[in-house]
Amino acid sequence: MDRIEPFNAQKLEAACRVLADTERGLTGSELGYLIQDCKIQDVAPTMTKWKRLFNALAEAQNKHQVGNHLVMLINRALDPVSYARDKEKFEWRRSELNVVLSFSGFYVREDGKVVRTTKETTLRGARERAGALRSKLEDRGAHAEVFNYCRAELLNENYFHAVLEAIKGIAQRIRDMSSLTTDGADLVNTAFSVKNPVLKINSLTTDTELSEQKGFSNMLVGLFGSVRNPVAHAPKISWPMSEQDALDIMSTVSFIHRKLDKATQV
């Protein structure tokens, strides 16, 4: 490995906070093993995980005047073999580390190895480079319409507004298909009425098909009521949206768009 300039305190701390994240980071025992494996002195083994790792790496940097130890530890911590049954944890760690490392001119490849790249100077650019949410949605085979209505929000990793715009996109697509001008439950109940539908997702000739139309309508009303309306009326700070919630909601949005692909106007 060639010589790497030491990382400044802010960048080193940010990387340690990812690696030792409370929920998705390495465990205390895993950190202990990696610190020992990289032949770094564990100077504060009783401290909070990220501080323990930070102090160990900072001591190594000060002693040797290189940043190689952080890269070495990441290479070992993100060995793909260790994540054979937990791909999501690997992708989260890799994505978050890529945001941090991009400011220093480094990047974690899909094989878990850190390589040099051009330096990033803005948070937006770093997030775009990592592309966490969009990449995971693409891995799930999300419908193209999901991206049409929330491209900017996805690039900014703004889960709150990405979800809001994606669900608003469903309503707009239903209006475009039905020529109706209402919104929310009124729009859905009119468009997908069982007795007098404007749009139908099947031929509506059997009890099963009638039940499917009704269930689809109920799903849409539930999505608007439980997600879109609260998100639209509440400030972002009081309505937290995690990446996992965003992915699950977007998957539902994708499913709805696939149903709309087959819908016809009566």
C-alpha positions as CSV (number, residue, x, y, z in Angstrom):
1,M,0.0,0.0,0.0
2,D,1.4,3.4,-0.9
3,R,1.7,6.2,1.7
4,I,-1.5,7.9,2.5
5,E,-1.6,11.4,4.1
6,P,-3.0,11.5,7.6
7,F,-6.8,12.2,7.8
8,N,-7.7,15.3,9.7
9,A,-9.6,15.0,12.9
10,Q,-13.0,15.8,11.4
11,K,-12.8,13.3,8.6
12,L,-11.3,10.6,10.8
13,E,-14.1,11.1,13.4
14,A,-16.8,10.9,10.6
15,A,-15.4,7.6,9.4
16,C,-15.2,6.2,12.9
17,R,-18.8,7.2,13.6
18,V,-19.9,5.2,10.5
19,L,-17.8,2.1,11.4
20,A,-18.9,2.2,15.0
21,D,-22.5,3.3,14.4
22,T,-24.8,2.3,17.3
23,E,-27.3,0.4,15.1
24,R,-25.5,-0.7,11.9
25,G,-21.8,-0.4,12.9
26,L,-19.3,-2.9,14.1
27,T,-19.8,-4.4,17.5
28,G,-17.4,-3.8,20.3
29,S,-15.8,-7.3,19.9
30,E,-15.5,-6.8,16.2
31,L,-13.8,-3.5,16.7
32,G,-11.4,-5.0,19.2
33,Y,-10.5,-7.8,16.8
34,L,-9.9,-5.4,13.9
35,I,-7.8,-3.0,15.9
36,Q,-5.6,-5.9,17.0
37,D,-5.5,-7.4,13.5
38,C,-4.3,-4.1,12.1
39,K,-1.6,-4.0,14.8
40,I,-3.0,-0.7,16.2
41,Q,-2.7,0.1,20.0
42,D,-6.2,0.0,21.6
43,V,-5.5,3.0,23.8
44,A,-9.1,3.5,25.1
45,P,-10.9,0.1,25.1
46,T,-13.6,1.2,27.6
47,M,-14.7,4.3,25.8
48,T,-17.8,4.6,23.5
49,K,-17.2,2.6,20.3
50,W,-16.6,5.4,17.9
51,K,-14.3,7.2,20.4
52,R,-12.4,4.0,21.1
53,L,-11.8,3.5,17.4
54,F,-11.0,7.2,16.8
55,N,-8.4,7.3,19.6
56,A,-6.7,4.1,18.4
57,L,-6.5,5.4,14.8
58,A,-5.5,8.9,15.9
59,E,-2.6,7.5,18.0
60,A,-1.5,5.4,15.0
61,Q,-1.6,8.4,12.7
62,N,0.4,10.6,15.2
63,K,3.0,7.9,15.7
64,H,3.5,6.9,12.0
65,Q,2.4,10.1,10.3
66,V,0.3,8.2,7.7
67,G,-3.4,7.6,7.2
68,N,-2.9,4.0,6.0
69,H,-4.3,2.5,9.2
70,L,-7.8,3.7,8.5
71,V,-7.8,2.4,5.0
72,M,-6.4,-0.9,6.2
73,L,-9.1,-1.3,8.8
74,I,-11.9,-0.4,6.3
75,N,-10.5,-3.0,3.8
76,R,-10.8,-5.7,6.5
77,A,-14.0,-4.5,8.0
78,L,-15.8,-4.5,4.6
79,D,-14.6,-7.9,3.4
80,P,-17.7,-9.0,1.4
81,V,-17.3,-12.6,2.7
82,S,-18.4,-11.3,6.1
83,Y,-21.7,-10.0,4.7
84,A,-22.8,-13.0,2.7
85,R,-26.1,-13.1,4.7
86,D,-26.4,-9.3,5.4
87,K,-26.0,-7.4,2.1
88,E,-28.0,-4.4,3.4
89,K,-25.5,-3.8,6.3
90,F,-22.6,-3.9,3.9
91,E,-24.3,-1.5,1.5
92,W,-25.1,0.9,4.3
93,R,-21.6,1.0,5.7
94,R,-20.1,1.2,2.2
95,S,-22.4,4.0,1.1
96,E,-21.9,6.1,4.3
97,L,-18.1,5.6,4.2
98,N,-18.1,6.7,0.6
99,V,-19.7,10.0,1.5
100,V,-17.0,10.6,4.2
101,L,-14.1,9.3,2.2
102,S,-15.0,11.2,-1.0
103,F,-13.8,14.5,0.6
104,S,-10.3,12.9,1.0
105,G,-10.2,11.4,-2.5
106,F,-11.0,7.8,-1.7
107,Y,-13.8,5.4,-2.6
108,V,-14.9,1.9,-1.3
109,R,-15.5,-0.4,-4.3
110,E,-18.1,-3.1,-4.4
111,D,-15.4,-5.6,-3.3
112,G,-14.9,-3.6,-0.1
113,K,-11.5,-2.3,-1.1
114,V,-10.6,1.4,-0.7
115,V,-9.2,3.0,-3.8
116,R,-8.2,6.6,-4.8
117,T,-10.6,8.8,-6.7
118,T,-11.1,12.5,-7.3
119,K,-11.8,14.6,-4.2
120,E,-15.3,15.9,-3.6
121,T,-15.9,19.4,-2.2
122,T,-19.7,19.5,-1.6
123,L,-22.1,17.4,0.5
124,R,-24.5,17.1,-2.4
125,G,-21.7,15.8,-4.7
126,A,-20.7,13.3,-2.1
127,R,-24.2,12.1,-1.7
128,E,-24.7,11.9,-5.4
129,R,-21.6,9.8,-5.7
130,A,-22.7,7.4,-3.0
131,G,-26.2,7.3,-4.5
132,A,-27.4,5.0,-1.7
133,L,-31.2,5.2,-1.9
134,R,-31.4,5.3,-5.7
135,S,-28.9,2.4,-6.0
136,K,-30.9,0.2,-3.6
137,L,-34.2,1.0,-5.4
138,E,-32.6,0.1,-8.7
139,D,-31.4,-3.2,-7.1
140,R,-35.0,-3.9,-6.2
141,G,-36.1,-3.3,-9.7
142,A,-38.3,-0.2,-8.8
143,H,-40.6,1.0,-11.5
144,A,-39.3,3.9,-13.6
145,E,-42.2,6.2,-12.5
146,V,-40.8,6.1,-9.0
147,F,-37.7,8.1,-10.2
148,N,-39.6,10.4,-12.5
149,Y,-41.3,12.3,-9.6
150,C,-38.4,12.5,-7.1
151,R,-35.1,12.5,-8.9
152,A,-33.7,15.6,-7.2
153,E,-34.8,14.5,-3.7
154,L,-33.2,11.0,-4.2
155,L,-29.9,12.5,-5.3
156,N,-29.9,14.6,-2.1
157,E,-30.7,11.5,0.0
158,N,-33.7,13.5,1.3
159,Y,-35.9,10.6,2.3
160,F,-38.7,12.7,3.7
161,H,-39.4,14.7,0.5
162,A,-38.5,11.8,-1.8
163,V,-41.4,9.8,-0.3
164,L,-43.7,12.7,-0.5
165,E,-43.0,13.5,-4.1
166,A,-43.2,9.8,-5.1
167,I,-46.7,9.4,-3.6
168,K,-47.8,12.7,-5.1
169,G,-46.7,11.2,-8.4
170,I,-49.2,8.4,-8.0
171,A,-52.0,10.9,-7.6
172,Q,-50.9,12.8,-10.7
173,R,-50.6,9.7,-12.8
174,I,-54.2,8.7,-11.8
175,R,-55.4,12.1,-12.7
176,D,-53.7,11.9,-16.1
177,M,-55.2,8.5,-16.8
178,S,-58.7,9.3,-15.6
179,S,-59.0,13.0,-16.5
180,L,-60.3,13.6,-13.0
181,T,-59.1,16.7,-11.1
182,T,-59.6,15.8,-7.5
183,D,-57.0,14.4,-5.0
184,G,-56.5,11.9,-2.2
185,A,-59.4,9.6,-1.2
186,D,-61.9,11.4,-3.4
187,L,-59.8,10.8,-6.5
188,V,-59.1,7.1,-5.7
189,N,-62.7,6.3,-4.7
190,T,-64.0,7.8,-7.9
191,A,-61.4,6.4,-10.2
192,F,-61.4,2.9,-8.9
193,S,-65.1,2.6,-7.9
194,V,-66.4,-1.0,-8.2
195,K,-69.9,0.0,-9.2
196,N,-69.1,2.9,-11.5
197,P,-65.3,2.9,-12.2
198,V,-63.4,5.4,-14.4
199,L,-60.3,3.1,-14.3
200,K,-60.1,-0.6,-13.9
201,I,-57.1,-2.8,-13.2
202,N,-58.8,-6.0,-14.5
203,S,-62.0,-6.9,-16.4
204,L,-64.1,-6.7,-13.3
205,T,-66.2,-9.7,-14.3
206,T,-65.7,-12.0,-11.3
207,D,-66.0,-11.6,-7.6
208,T,-62.2,-12.1,-7.3
209,E,-61.5,-9.3,-9.8
210,L,-64.0,-7.0,-8.1
211,S,-62.3,-7.7,-4.8
212,E,-58.9,-6.9,-6.3
213,Q,-60.2,-3.6,-7.6
214,K,-61.6,-2.7,-4.2
215,G,-58.4,-3.8,-2.4
216,F,-56.3,-1.8,-4.7
217,S,-58.4,1.3,-4.0
218,N,-58.2,0.7,-0.3
219,M,-54.4,0.4,-0.5
220,L,-54.1,3.7,-2.3
221,V,-56.4,5.4,0.2
222,G,-54.3,3.9,3.1
223,L,-51.0,5.1,1.5
224,F,-52.3,8.6,1.1
225,G,-53.8,8.7,4.6
226,S,-50.9,7.0,6.5
227,V,-47.9,8.4,4.7
228,R,-48.6,11.3,2.2
229,N,-51.0,13.4,4.3
230,P,-48.9,13.3,7.5
231,V,-45.7,14.0,5.6
232,A,-47.2,16.8,3.6
233,H,-48.5,18.6,6.7
234,A,-45.8,18.0,9.2
235,P,-42.4,19.6,9.2
236,K,-39.5,17.3,8.4
237,I,-38.0,17.6,11.9
238,S,-41.2,16.2,13.5
239,W,-41.7,13.3,11.0
240,P,-38.4,11.4,10.8
241,M,-38.0,9.2,7.7
242,S,-35.4,6.4,7.9
243,E,-33.8,4.9,4.8
244,Q,-35.5,1.6,5.6
245,D,-38.9,3.2,5.8
246,A,-38.3,5.1,2.6
247,L,-37.2,1.9,0.8
248,D,-40.3,0.0,1.9
249,I,-42.7,2.8,1.0
250,M,-41.0,3.2,-2.4
251,S,-41.4,-0.5,-3.0
252,T,-45.2,-0.1,-2.4
253,V,-45.2,2.9,-4.8
254,S,-43.4,0.8,-7.4
255,F,-46.0,-2.0,-7.0
256,I,-48.9,0.5,-7.5
257,H,-47.3,1.8,-10.7
258,R,-47.1,-1.7,-12.1
259,K,-50.8,-2.1,-11.4
260,L,-51.5,1.2,-13.1
261,D,-49.5,0.0,-16.1
262,K,-52.3,-2.5,-16.7
263,A,-55.2,-0.2,-15.8
264,T,-57.6,0.8,-18.6
265,Q,-60.1,3.6,-18.8
266,V,-63.8,2.5,-18.8
